[in-house]
């Protein structure tokens, strides 16, 4: 792998943005194959070329800035996705109730039939179907 190291010397290499572009490029290629949409094939090709151009770029500061910009969008997006899948998983195992007295949100495991629920905040008791 010496030739590779020599070739990559002074060049930017890979980062998160490049990985994202590569994944998107492969996804577009698959979609273009499945739906036979030509434009997706070309988009995939362009992305791949851009990916390589970034990798072999000597303008390391500029590429680093691009990656930072990408990460500023990417991290909140990933965070939102994690929260969404967590909520979905929770919905299957728990039911959410709202105390009619104080508005406190309560979480009760599913599948216990009709149970008496006591609000931990105000002590209000009510029946709920799990
Ligand atoms: Zn309450």
Backbone and ligand atoms as CSV (ligand in chain L), in Angstrom:
chain,resi,resn,atom,element,x,y,z
A,1,UNK,N,N,0.829,-1.209,0.000
A,1,UNK,CA,C,0.000,0.000,0.000
A,1,UNK,C,C,0.863,1.259,0.000
A,2,UNK,N,N,2.147,1.124,-0.333
A,2,UNK,CA,C,3.025,2.286,-0.332
A,2,UNK,C,C,2.655,3.289,-1.413
A,3,UNK,N,N,2.275,2.754,-2.570
A,3,UNK,CA,C,1.922,3.641,-3.677
A,3,UNK,C,C,0.716,4.500,-3.327
A,4,UNK,N,N,-0.192,3.894,-2.541
A,4,UNK,CA,C,-1.404,4.614,-2.147
A,4,UNK,C,C,-1.044,5.775,-1.222
A,5,UNK,N,N,-0.149,5.490,-0.266
A,5,UNK,CA,C,0.254,6.519,0.679
A,5,UNK,C,C,0.973,7.655,-0.060
A,6,UNK,N,N,1.801,7.277,-1.045
A,6,UNK,CA,C,2.527,8.287,-1.805
A,6,UNK,C,C,1.559,9.150,-2.623
A,7,UNK,N,N,0.528,8.457,-3.180
A,7,UNK,CA,C,-0.435,9.166,-4.006
A,7,UNK,C,C,-1.273,10.120,-3.153
A,8,UNK,N,N,-1.598,9.688,-1.914
A,8,UNK,CA,C,-2.480,10.476,-1.062
A,8,UNK,C,C,-1.719,11.559,-0.300
A,9,UNK,N,N,-0.386,11.600,-0.445
A,9,UNK,CA,C,0.399,12.569,0.314
A,9,UNK,C,C,0.000,14.001,-0.055
A,10,UNK,N,N,-0.309,14.818,0.954
A,10,UNK,CA,C,-0.679,16.211,0.715
A,10,UNK,C,C,-2.085,16.384,0.184
A,11,UNK,N,N,-2.824,15.285,0.124
A,11,UNK,CA,C,-4.195,15.370,-0.355
A,11,UNK,C,C,-5.166,15.178,0.798
A,12,UNK,N,N,-6.409,15.566,0.552
A,12,UNK,CA,C,-7.371,15.641,1.640
A,12,UNK,C,C,-7.785,14.280,2.191
A,13,UNK,N,N,-8.112,13.336,1.335
A,13,UNK,CA,C,-8.572,12.025,1.805
A,13,UNK,C,C,-10.056,12.024,2.079
A,14,UNK,N,N,-10.524,11.099,2.907
A,14,UNK,CA,C,-11.953,10.935,3.114
A,14,UNK,C,C,-12.411,11.589,4.408
A,15,UNK,N,N,-13.692,11.951,4.447
A,15,UNK,CA,C,-14.302,12.469,5.667
A,15,UNK,C,C,-15.781,12.065,5.681
A,16,UNK,N,N,-16.528,12.560,6.670
A,16,UNK,CA,C,-17.932,12.165,6.804
A,16,UNK,C,C,-18.756,12.575,5.583
A,17,UNK,N,N,-18.447,13.770,5.041
A,17,UNK,CA,C,-19.198,14.238,3.873
A,17,UNK,C,C,-18.979,13.309,2.684
A,18,UNK,N,N,-17.743,12.863,2.517
A,18,UNK,CA,C,-17.456,11.940,1.421
A,18,UNK,C,C,-18.186,10.610,1.585
A,19,UNK,N,N,-18.223,10.115,2.804
A,19,UNK,CA,C,-18.937,8.852,3.063
A,19,UNK,C,C,-20.416,9.032,2.748
A,20,UNK,N,N,-20.990,10.173,3.181
A,20,UNK,CA,C,-22.405,10.454,2.930
A,20,UNK,C,C,-22.666,10.528,1.435
A,21,UNK,N,N,-21.772,11.193,0.698
A,21,UNK,CA,C,-21.929,11.321,-0.746
A,21,UNK,C,C,-21.847,9.959,-1.432
A,22,UNK,N,N,-20.951,9.135,-0.933
A,22,UNK,CA,C,-20.775,7.801,-1.503
A,22,UNK,C,C,-22.034,6.954,-1.289
A,23,UNK,N,N,-22.560,7.003,-0.059
A,23,UNK,CA,C,-23.777,6.239,0.267
A,23,UNK,C,C,-24.945,6.722,-0.589
A,24,UNK,N,N,-25.084,8.053,-0.707
A,24,UNK,CA,C,-26.161,8.630,-1.510
A,24,UNK,C,C,-26.011,8.231,-2.969
A,25,UNK,N,N,-24.772,8.227,-3.430
A,25,UNK,CA,C,-24.496,7.853,-4.820
A,25,UNK,C,C,-24.927,6.411,-5.090
A,26,UNK,N,N,-24.605,5.512,-4.183
A,26,UNK,CA,C,-24.988,4.101,-4.341
A,26,UNK,C,C,-26.511,3.966,-4.284
A,27,UNK,N,N,-27.139,4.707,-3.360
A,27,UNK,CA,C,-28.599,4.665,-3.236
A,27,UNK,C,C,-29.257,5.135,-4.532
A,28,UNK,N,N,-28.735,6.230,-5.099
A,28,UNK,CA,C,-29.289,6.764,-6.348
A,28,UNK,C,C,-29.121,5.766,-7.488
A,29,UNK,N,N,-27.986,5.091,-7.487
A,29,UNK,CA,C,-27.729,4.102,-8.526
A,29,UNK,C,C,-28.748,2.958,-8.441
A,30,UNK,N,N,-29.014,2.508,-7.204
A,30,UNK,CA,C,-29.998,1.435,-6.997
A,30,UNK,C,C,-31.381,1.875,-7.438
A,31,UNK,N,N,-31.756,3.113,-7.056
A,31,UNK,CA,C,-33.075,3.638,-7.426
A,31,UNK,C,C,-33.190,3.744,-8.940
A,32,UNK,N,N,-32.118,4.201,-9.569
A,32,UNK,CA,C,-32.162,4.339,-11.034
A,32,UNK,C,C,-32.314,2.970,-11.706
A,33,UNK,N,N,-31.712,1.950,-11.094
A,33,UNK,CA,C,-31.836,0.598,-11.641
A,33,UNK,C,C,-33.253,0.063,-11.455
A,34,UNK,N,N,-33.806,0.313,-10.243
A,34,UNK,CA,C,-35.136,-0.211,-9.909
A,34,UNK,C,C,-36.224,0.478,-10.710
A,35,UNK,N,N,-36.158,1.799,-10.780
A,35,UNK,CA,C,-37.247,2.562,-11.409
A,35,UNK,C,C,-36.914,2.960,-12.836
A,36,UNK,N,N,-35.697,2.624,-13.259
A,36,UNK,CA,C,-35.258,2.980,-14.619
A,36,UNK,C,C,-35.401,4.464,-14.886
A,37,UNK,N,N,-34.887,5.258,-13.934
A,37,UNK,CA,C,-34.886,6.707,-14.135
A,37,UNK,C,C,-33.450,7.131,-14.442
A,38,UNK,N,N,-33.231,7.604,-15.651
A,38,UNK,CA,C,-31.879,7.903,-16.130
A,38,UNK,C,C,-31.211,9.011,-15.330
A,39,UNK,N,N,-32.006,10.028,-14.973
A,39,UNK,CA,C,-31.424,11.190,-14.297
A,39,UNK,C,C,-30.752,10.787,-12.985
A,40,UNK,N,N,-31.315,9.789,-12.291
A,40,UNK,CA,C,-30.731,9.325,-11.025
A,40,UNK,C,C,-29.366,8.697,-11.259
A,41,UNK,N,N,-29.247,8.016,-12.400
A,41,UNK,CA,C,-27.974,7.404,-12.748
A,41,UNK,C,C,-26.908,8.478,-12.916
A,42,UNK,N,N,-27.287,9.567,-13.607
A,42,UNK,CA,C,-26.322,10.648,-13.827
A,42,UNK,C,C,-26.000,11.375,-12.537
A,43,UNK,N,N,-26.998,11.588,-11.707
A,43,UNK,CA,C,-26.771,12.221,-10.399
A,43,UNK,C,C,-25.794,11.377,-9.569
A,44,UNK,N,N,-26.019,10.095,-9.602
A,44,UNK,CA,C,-25.155,9.167,-8.870
A,44,UNK,C,C,-23.719,9.279,-9.377
A,45,UNK,N,N,-23.590,9.355,-10.703
A,45,UNK,CA,C,-22.275,9.456,-11.335
A,45,UNK,C,C,-21.581,10.765,-10.949
A,46,UNK,N,N,-22.337,11.866,-10.997
A,46,UNK,CA,C,-21.783,13.183,-10.647
A,46,UNK,C,C,-21.313,13.192,-9.191
A,47,UNK,N,N,-22.144,12.622,-8.309
A,47,UNK,CA,C,-21.785,12.564,-6.887
A,47,UNK,C,C,-20.483,11.789,-6.678
A,48,UNK,N,N,-20.355,10.697,-7.409
A,48,UNK,CA,C,-19.164,9.862,-7.282
A,48,UNK,C,C,-17.915,10.633,-7.735
A,49,UNK,N,N,-18.063,11.361,-8.845
A,49,UNK,CA,C,-16.944,12.165,-9.356
A,49,UNK,C,C,-16.554,13.236,-8.327
A,50,UNK,N,N,-17.570,13.938,-7.779
A,50,UNK,CA,C,-17.321,14.963,-6.762
A,50,UNK,C,C,-16.604,14.378,-5.554
A,51,UNK,N,N,-17.055,13.175,-5.186
A,51,UNK,CA,C,-16.472,12.467,-4.054
A,51,UNK,C,C,-14.960,12.259,-4.273
A,52,UNK,N,N,-14.617,11.811,-5.477
A,52,UNK,CA,C,-13.199,11.566,-5.786
A,52,UNK,C,C,-12.418,12.863,-5.869
A,53,UNK,N,N,-13.050,13.896,-6.447
A,53,UNK,CA,C,-12.378,15.194,-6.543
A,53,UNK,C,C,-12.033,15.728,-5.164
A,54,UNK,N,N,-12.971,15.569,-4.211
A,54,UNK,CA,C,-12.739,16.038,-2.838
A,54,UNK,C,C,-11.612,15.231,-2.195
A,55,UNK,N,N,-11.636,13.924,-2.446
A,55,UNK,CA,C,-10.655,13.033,-1.828
A,55,UNK,C,C,-9.225,13.377,-2.268
A,56,UNK,N,N,-9.066,13.720,-3.547
A,56,UNK,CA,C,-7.727,13.977,-4.077
A,56,UNK,C,C,-7.383,15.465,-4.095
A,57,UNK,N,N,-8.253,16.249,-3.485
A,57,UNK,CA,C,-8.026,17.692,-3.468
A,57,UNK,C,C,-6.818,18.039,-2.600
A,58,UNK,N,N,-6.085,19.088,-3.016
A,58,UNK,CA,C,-4.961,19.566,-2.210
A,58,UNK,C,C,-5.372,20.753,-1.350
A,59,UNK,N,N,-6.566,21.281,-1.590
A,59,UNK,CA,C,-7.057,22.411,-0.805
A,59,UNK,C,C,-7.733,21.885,0.468
A,60,UNK,N,N,-6.903,21.521,1.438
A,60,UNK,CA,C,-7.393,20.817,2.625
A,60,UNK,C,C,-8.282,21.713,3.490
A,61,UNK,N,N,-7.931,22.994,3.636
A,61,UNK,CA,C,-8.744,23.902,4.467
A,61,UNK,C,C,-10.164,24.013,3.931
A,62,UNK,N,N,-10.262,24.194,2.631
A,62,UNK,CA,C,-11.577,24.368,1.993
A,62,UNK,C,C,-12.423,23.101,2.186
A,63,UNK,N,N,-11.820,21.942,1.982
A,63,UNK,CA,C,-12.549,20.668,2.117
A,63,UNK,C,C,-12.987,20.454,3.565
A,64,UNK,N,N,-12.100,20.867,4.489
A,64,UNK,CA,C,-12.430,20.731,5.910
A,64,UNK,C,C,-13.638,21.600,6.255
A,65,UNK,N,N,-13.670,22.820,5.708
A,65,UNK,CA,C,-14.806,23.721,5.939
A,65,UNK,C,C,-16.098,23.113,5.412
A,66,UNK,N,N,-16.037,22.523,4.224
A,66,UNK,CA,C,-17.221,21.875,3.637
A,66,UNK,C,C,-17.742,20.785,4.563
A,67,UNK,N,N,-16.824,20.005,5.083
A,67,UNK,CA,C,-17.223,18.909,5.972
A,67,UNK,C,C,-17.869,19.448,7.248
A,68,UNK,N,N,-17.308,20.530,7.798
A,68,UNK,CA,C,-17.862,21.120,9.011
A,68,UNK,C,C,-19.287,21.620,8.759
A,69,UNK,N,N,-19.487,22.250,7.585
A,69,UNK,CA,C,-20.804,22.752,7.217
A,69,UNK,C,C,-21.800,21.593,7.140
A,70,UNK,N,N,-21.349,20.507,6.518
A,70,UNK,CA,C,-22.187,19.313,6.395
A,70,UNK,C,C,-22.565,18.768,7.774
A,71,UNK,N,N,-21.576,18.685,8.668
A,71,UNK,CA,C,-21.830,18.114,9.996
A,71,UNK,C,C,-22.806,18.965,10.800
A,72,UNK,N,N,-22.776,20.286,10.576
A,72,UNK,CA,C,-23.706,21.159,11.288
A,72,UNK,C,C,-25.151,20.823,10.941
A,73,UNK,N,N,-25.397,20.348,9.701
A,73,UNK,CA,C,-26.745,19.917,9.324
A,73,UNK,C,C,-26.993,18.480,9.750
A,74,UNK,N,N,-25.964,17.683,9.625
A,74,UNK,CA,C,-26.110,16.238,9.799
A,74,UNK,C,C,-26.405,15.845,11.244
A,75,UNK,N,N,-25.697,16.412,12.217
A,75,UNK,CA,C,-25.859,15.983,13.611
A,75,UNK,C,C,-27.274,16.222,14.147
A,76,UNK,N,N,-27.852,17.440,13.952
A,76,UNK,CA,C,-29.243,17.617,14.417
A,76,UNK,C,C,-30.217,16.683,13.716
A,77,UNK,N,N,-29.963,16.412,12.415
A,77,UNK,CA,C,-30.838,15.511,11.666
A,77,UNK,C,C,-30.788,14.105,12.254
A,78,UNK,N,N,-29.589,13.642,12.559
A,78,UNK,CA,C,-29.410,12.301,13.121
A,78,UNK,C,C,-30.053,12.228,14.503
A,79,UNK,N,N,-29.906,13.314,15.262
A,79,UNK,CA,C,-30.480,13.386,16.607
A,79,UNK,C,C,-31.997,13.218,16.540
A,80,UNK,N,N,-32.618,13.960,15.579
A,80,UNK,CA,C,-34.065,13.893,15.410
A,80,UNK,C,C,-34.496,12.469,15.044
A,81,UNK,N,N,-33.741,11.835,14.160
A,81,UNK,CA,C,-34.041,10.472,13.720
A,81,UNK,C,C,-33.998,9.502,14.903
A,82,UNK,N,N,-32.966,9.634,15.746
A,82,UNK,CA,C,-32.840,8.757,16.920
A,82,UNK,C,C,-34.027,8.926,17.849
A,83,UNK,N,N,-34.425,10.210,18.046
A,83,UNK,CA,C,-35.531,10.476,18.947
A,83,UNK,C,C,-36.821,9.870,18.393
A,84,UNK,N,N,-37.003,9.970,17.065
A,84,UNK,CA,C,-38.208,9.441,16.429
A,84,UNK,C,C,-38.285,7.916,16.592
A,85,UNK,N,N,-37.181,7.214,16.333
A,85,UNK,CA,C,-37.207,5.758,16.437
A,85,UNK,C,C,-37.372,5.331,17.900
A,86,UNK,N,N,-36.808,6.114,18.824
A,86,UNK,CA,C,-36.998,5.823,20.253
A,86,UNK,C,C,-38.467,5.913,20.615
A,87,UNK,N,N,-39.151,6.974,20.142
A,87,UNK,CA,C,-40.564,7.171,20.418
A,87,UNK,C,C,-41.394,6.031,19.851
A,88,UNK,N,N,-41.069,5.616,18.630
A,88,UNK,CA,C,-41.813,4.531,17.993
A,88,UNK,C,C,-41.695,3.243,18.797
A,89,UNK,N,N,-40.479,2.958,19.253
A,89,UNK,CA,C,-40.257,1.746,20.038
A,89,UNK,C,C,-41.035,1.825,21.346
A,90,UNK,N,N,-41.056,3.021,21.938
A,90,UNK,CA,C,-41.743,3.225,23.201
A,90,UNK,C,C,-43.250,3.043,23.042
A,91,UNK,N,N,-43.797,3.496,21.904
A,91,UNK,CA,C,-45.237,3.395,21.647
A,91,UNK,C,C,-45.709,1.947,21.673
A,92,UNK,N,N,-44.846,1.034,21.254
A,92,UNK,CA,C,-45.243,-0.367,21.188
A,92,UNK,C,C,-45.299,-1.005,22.570
A,93,UNK,N,N,-44.507,-0.506,23.507
A,93,UNK,CA,C,-44.435,-1.139,24.822
A,93,UNK,C,C,-45.152,-0.341,25.912
A,94,UNK,N,N,-45.392,0.949,25.655
A,94,UNK,CA,C,-45.998,1.788,26.692
A,94,UNK,C,C,-47.135,2.627,26.137
A,95,UNK,N,N,-48.058,2.971,27.045
A,95,UNK,CA,C,-49.103,3.921,26.680
A,95,UNK,C,C,-48.895,5.197,27.467
A,96,UNK,N,N,-49.239,6.305,26.815
A,96,UNK,CA,C,-49.038,7.595,27.478
A,96,UNK,C,C,-50.380,8.177,27.893
A,97,UNK,N,N,-50.442,8.611,29.129
A,97,UNK,CA,C,-51.648,9.257,29.651
A,97,UNK,C,C,-51.294,10.655,30.129
A,98,UNK,N,N,-52.337,11.474,30.207
A,98,UNK,CA,C,-52.131,12.806,30.736
A,98,UNK,C,C,-53.057,12.960,31.937
A,99,UNK,N,N,-52.491,13.379,33.043
A,99,UNK,CA,C,-53.297,13.564,34.246
A,99,UNK,C,C,-54.296,14.692,33.994
A,100,UNK,N,N,-55.612,14.400,34.268
A,100,UNK,CA,C,-56.634,15.396,33.982
A,100,UNK,C,C,-56.626,16.511,35.023
A,101,UNK,N,N,-55.958,16.253,36.109
A,101,UNK,CA,C,-55.939,17.249,37.182
A,101,UNK,C,C,-54.821,18.275,37.001
A,102,UNK,N,N,-53.608,17.787,36.703
A,102,UNK,CA,C,-52.466,18.709,36.643
A,102,UNK,C,C,-51.743,18.695,35.296
A,103,UNK,N,N,-52.124,17.810,34.397
A,103,UNK,CA,C,-51.516,17.813,33.072
A,103,UNK,C,C,-50.206,17.053,32.985
A,104,UNK,N,N,-49.790,16.417,34.086
A,104,UNK,CA,C,-48.555,15.624,34.103
A,104,UNK,C,C,-48.658,14.448,33.118
A,105,UNK,N,N,-47.592,14.217,32.358
A,105,UNK,CA,C,-47.592,13.092,31.416
A,105,UNK,C,C,-47.156,11.823,32.135
A,106,UNK,N,N,-47.909,10.726,31.898
A,106,UNK,CA,C,-47.615,9.457,32.565
A,106,UNK,C,C,-47.383,8.359,31.541
A,107,UNK,N,N,-46.465,7.469,31.890
A,107,UNK,CA,C,-46.106,6.393,30.981
A,107,UNK,C,C,-46.417,5.067,31.659
A,108,UNK,N,N,-47.279,4.242,31.029
A,108,UNK,CA,C,-47.696,2.977,31.633
A,108,UNK,C,C,-47.416,1.832,30.647
A,109,UNK,N,N,-46.851,0.724,31.128
A,109,UNK,CA,C,-46.598,-0.417,30.237
A,109,UNK,C,C,-47.906,-0.938,29.646
A,110,UNK,N,N,-47.851,-1.371,28.403
A,110,UNK,CA,C,-49.039,-1.878,27.719
A,110,UNK,C,C,-49.404,-3.292,28.165
A,111,UNK,N,N,-50.645,-3.696,27.834
A,111,UNK,CA,C,-51.068,-5.082,27.995
A,111,UNK,C,C,-51.427,-5.513,29.404
A,112,UNK,N,N,-51.812,-4.576,30.267
A,112,UNK,CA,C,-52.208,-4.942,31.634
A,112,UNK,C,C,-53.713,-4.795,31.833
A,113,UNK,N,N,-54.445,-4.548,30.747
A,113,UNK,CA,C,-55.887,-4.352,30.868
A,113,UNK,C,C,-56.208,-3.008,31.487
A,114,UNK,N,N,-57.363,-2.958,32.201
A,114,UNK,CA,C,-57.774,-1.706,32.836
A,114,UNK,C,C,-57.075,-1.573,34.178
A,115,UNK,N,N,-56.321,-0.509,34.355
A,115,UNK,CA,C,-55.603,-0.340,35.618
A,115,UNK,C,C,-55.914,1.028,36.224
A,116,UNK,N,N,-55.715,1.098,37.529
A,116,UNK,CA,C,-55.865,2.354,38.226
A,116,UNK,C,C,-54.506,3.055,38.226
A,117,UNK,N,N,-54.506,4.278,37.755
A,117,UNK,CA,C,-53.251,5.017,37.645
A,117,UNK,C,C,-53.267,6.172,38.640
A,118,UNK,N,N,-52.175,6.297,39.357
A,118,UNK,CA,C,-52.071,7.393,40.317
A,118,UNK,C,C,-51.018,8.385,39.828
A,119,UNK,N,N,-51.403,9.617,39.721
A,119,UNK,CA,C,-50.461,10.639,39.279
A,119,UNK,C,C,-49.427,10.886,40.376
A,120,UNK,N,N,-48.136,10.786,40.038
A,120,UNK,CA,C,-47.092,10.970,41.055
A,120,UNK,C,C,-46.948,12.429,41.492
A,121,UNK,N,N,-47.523,13.333,40.717
A,121,UNK,CA,C,-47.339,14.744,41.046
A,121,UNK,C,C,-48.430,15.259,41.985
A,122,UNK,N,N,-49.708,14.925,41.653
A,122,UNK,CA,C,-50.793,15.493,42.455
A,122,UNK,C,C,-51.609,14.431,43.187
A,123,UNK,N,N,-51.324,13.144,42.912
A,123,UNK,CA,C,-52.027,12.086,43.633
A,123,UNK,C,C,-53.398,11.762,43.079
A,124,UNK,N,N,-53.783,12.403,41.992
A,124,UNK,CA,C,-55.064,12.140,41.329
A,124,UNK,C,C,-55.094,10.697,40.823
A,125,UNK,N,N,-56.242,10.015,41.052
A,125,UNK,CA,C,-56.354,8.619,40.599
A,125,UNK,C,C,-57.374,8.506,39.488
A,126,UNK,N,N,-57.052,7.748,38.449
A,126,UNK,CA,C,-58.011,7.519,37.372
A,126,UNK,C,C,-57.753,6.170,36.733
A,127,UNK,N,N,-58.790,5.687,35.993
A,127,UNK,CA,C,-58.669,4.397,35.329
A,127,UNK,C,C,-58.150,4.595,33.912
A,128,UNK,N,N,-57.295,3.676,33.488
A,128,UNK,CA,C,-56.793,3.752,32.129
A,128,UNK,C,C,-56.704,2.370,31.520
A,129,UNK,N,N,-56.965,2.300,30.207
A,129,UNK,CA,C,-56.853,1.008,29.518
A,129,UNK,C,C,-55.468,0.919,28.896
A,130,UNK,N,N,-54.739,-0.125,29.267
A,130,UNK,CA,C,-53.396,-0.245,28.700
A,130,UNK,C,C,-53.462,-1.182,27.516
L,1,ZN,ZN,ZN,-51.675,14.964,38.366
